[in-house]
Every structure is written in C-alpha cells, then in structure tokens.
Amino acid sequence: MKLLCICPIGIGNYLMFYPSCALIKKMRPDIELHILALRKAIKEIASGDHLWDKVHLIDPTREKNKGRILSFIKELRKESYDVSLSFFPSNTWQYNLLPFLCGIPKRYNFSYPLKKISSLSFLSNRKYDMDHSLHDVNQNTGLAGFFLEKDLGKEELSFPLLYKDEDTEQALNMLKDCSTVRLAIHPGSSVEHGMDAKRWEPERFGLLADRICESVGATALIFGGPDEQEIKLRTKAVMKHASRIIEPVNLGLTAALIKQCSLCLCNDSGLMHVAAGVGIPVVAIFGPTDEKRNGPFGSGHLIIRKKMPGFPLWTARNVGARVLPRGVDPRESLNALSVDEAWEQLKRWLEQLKNT
C-alpha cells in the first residue's frame, strides 16, 4: 500500500502531525509513506528522516505557474497512491481537490463544521468526526486511528529529531562565551493569514524576559527569522540584563541552540513547538489563538493569557474560517495583557520550576 500524508503549512503543523504518521509506520511497516510538504522548510526537515519513503514539495502560496502545478499533479498521479490523509487543520478546498485530481481512491479528511461546500469537502470520501476539545496532536492521531481502524489513544507518541550531532557541536561552540543558564525568547511569529496578530508587543516581551533573567540569572538568546529583525532589536533595546540576538540559521542549528537553554519564552509560533519538542519548559503568550488546540504539547509548560470574553477567537470550531466578529480586534487581549499581569502568572511557575 502507498499512502500520501498531506502536511498542513508550518513547522508547528509538521511537529503536530508527525506522531500520527510515525504510529502508522509502526503499526503498518508494509505501507510506503510519502509526505506532501507545502513549505520548503518542511521538506528540508522531512528529507533527513527515515520515516518518509519519499518527500514531495509544492508551495501553494508561492507557486502561481499553472503549468508547473499541473505537471506536479501529473507526477503525483504516477505514484498511484492507494490512500491520502489530509491532516489537521485542512479545511480549505486545496486539501480536498488535490487528492481527487491525483486519482487517489481513498481520500481521508476531517468532517469540519464550517465551509462544507466552499472547501469541496464532498471530494473526500472518508470523513473523520473531529473532537473540538483535543489538541492538534491528538486530533491527528484520531485520524490515523480512523484509517488504521485502531484506538491509538494510549500509544506512545514520538516526535522528529530536529538536530544532528554536528548541530549540537556548532551550537556549543557558538555559546562557549555565554553563561550556562540561558533563556530562549522568540518575540515573533508567522505573519501568514494575519497571524502576526499572535505577537505580544516586543517591548513588553523584553521587559518580561528581563524579569525572568533577573529571577534565574540567565542570559537571553533572542531568536527569529530574517523578517523579524526589527522586533528582535526592539525587544533587546528595553532589556537591562545580558541578551544576544541569534542571527537566522537553519532549523537544525536553531533547535540545537534552543536545546542548550533552560527555558523558552515565546508567542504562539513554530519555535514554541520546537522548544517543546527538544524538551525544555515553555512559557507561551497566547491571544487570539487557542492553547487547547495548539499550545506547547506535553506537561510542565505555562500558558499566559489575558482572560477576556470571546477569546480565544480562533478555535477548532472555526478552522478554515477566520472571520472576526464586527468590531473585534484580534490583538485586543494581547494589548490588554500588561507585563505586571504576565509576571504575576509567571513568577509562581518559576518557583515551582526551581523546586523540581
């Protein structure tokens, strides 16, 4: 059997769908497992992983040449897949149309409550009833279990190794003149689809990071991509304690650097999932998005949010339809969260962390 696993856009999405695919391979080693990556960064991670028998890449937001898109679909058709699984969240027409055009006979997707017509959901002929209360990781294992006809609820989950020994060696060399207690911070997030609304103000971010550094005696390492240089500089500018901007490097080295930190302060972002994936405690600032759906996976992490009516705005119930109520600012709860309020939630957690 040959199976195409369609990974949603984003590094975080890859980390949250990976355990499901690993379980499929564990339960059915006879299956040839292919991944369809929608971002170059995902292909780079997946290409070095023995889980995948083949990696395909097309970026739907950047590839506008219809001829190349049709050629790509023809290449996928030649693979003669038996099954496709569109993992969560996948409530747009592309996730339903592509497997259909590729001639895949069994096309699995979730049964979403919204956009049943505009998403072309009728083209998927194996529908799994999603559970709105679950984290995306568990949502995806549910789909994998539906395909395997097994209950995977008690199975041990495995995540990808994001860095190699040479990445660790390079990270240690880069940090040899840095204190051994380090705080990883990421004041940014993706800007796609209006997701820059997940960003807490950089100056507040820096002031809160300063309090953490004071409490635990840490040096702050400020992470972010090439497009986040300004917010990294703004974060650093308000900090009194030692801090260092980490220039953008590949994901493997970024993960290895974060692994060398004692904890991570971040917005809801891909690097939040990377930090949780390498096993360090995470403090995550949440605003419009839902931590029950896509917070840092596992135990021992802290979510900080300003509790306000109507927030979070984007939950499992409205996946694929980020329509805002009239007059509602998606940044409202983040704008209302002060540094003092965040610190009140954080300092108790830090005391518990010190005692463990």
Buried (B, 14 or more C-beta within 10 A) or exposed (E): EBBBBBBBBBBBBBBBBBBBBBBBBEBBEEBBBBBBBBBEBBBBBBEEBEBBEBBBBBBBEEEEEEEEBEEBBEEBEEBEBBBBBBBBBBBBBBBBBBBBBBEBEBBBBBEBBBBEEEBBBEBBEBBBEBEBEBBBBBBBBBBBBBBBEBEBEEBEBBBBEBBBEEBBEBBEEBBEEBEEEBBBBBBBBBBEEEBBBBBBBBBBBBBBBBBBBEBBBBBBBBBBBEEBBEBBEBBBEBBEBBBBBBEBBEBBBBBBBBBBBBBBBBBBBBBBBBBBBBEBBBBBBBBBBBBBBBBBBBEBBBBBBBEEEEBBBBBBEBBBBBEBEEEEEBBBBBEEBEBEEBBEBBEEBBEEBEEE
